[in-house]
Amino acid sequence: MQNDFPFQADAAIIVDTSADVLLSKVLETPGARHFLETHPTLVIDHHTAESTLSFDHIMLSETVVATGELLYKLFKHSDWKINAQAAENLLIAIMSDSLGLTTQNTTAQTFHAAGELTELGASNAEIEERRREFMKKSPEILAYKGKLIERIEYLLDGQLALVHVPFEEIQTYSDAYNPGALIGDELRLVEGVALSCVIKTYPDGKLTARLRGNLPIADTVAGYFGGGGHPYAAGFRVYENYDEIVRELVTATDQALREAD
């Protein structure tokens, strides 16, 4: 992984997003916006919502379960060799976005892609073993998870589950375990919950939200705030008062549920 922006490159490739708000850290890097405005930029994304990128780019998009599946189709079409490491990375992307090939937008073609990537050297058993190892928690983190569970708020007659993570907890626990990932799935497993949300707040006024749905409304709700993602997993980032965002979140979720009905 490279943290420094590669200004020596001849072009840029952006994957899995076509929204300025989700590239804010990159765009805030001195010189990065100028680079993107003056170099060829290709965006590869399986989200087919209209792009909100504020610089010229070429868009390659298709409605598939994961950008990894779209990349696999591109590589096959171009007759590019896929080695075992690349096959594993593509399978990880597909399994992650499809929640283990279980979401409603998983198709027969997704299963075919997963099978062909397995033939190329990827092992889903090894991927799952590493995922389980990565998700193990220390006793301190498990105790913190209990505190987060105690703070769950149920709104909209229990259809919206919400947890607030203040900055001091981000500082204390994020290096060991992301609080959003720690509690997010637990929220989805509550009876009657259609959408879960973990909101983090920062001293500069920034607020980030992690949305996970039992109904396909997460991207719709995120879009209300200028964010995006998948029907079952999405997010947004804003600079606004927490209480105001919660009120708007309730309104957006209620509207999305009515539209889904």
Buried (B, 14 or more C-beta within 10 A) or exposed (E): EEEEBEEEEEEBEBBBBBBBBBBEEBBEBEEBBEBBEEBEBEBBBBBEEEBBBEBEBEBBBEEBBBBBBBBBBEBEEEEEEBEEEBBBBBBBBBBBBBBEBEBEBBBEEBEEBBEBBBEBBBBBEEBEEEBEEEEEEEEEBEEBBEEBBEEBEBBBEEBBBBBBBBBEBBEEBBEEBBBBEBBBEBBBEBEEBBBBBBBBBEEEEBBBBBBBBBBBBBBBBBBBBBBBBBBBBBBBBBEEEEEEBBEBBBEBBBBBBEEEE
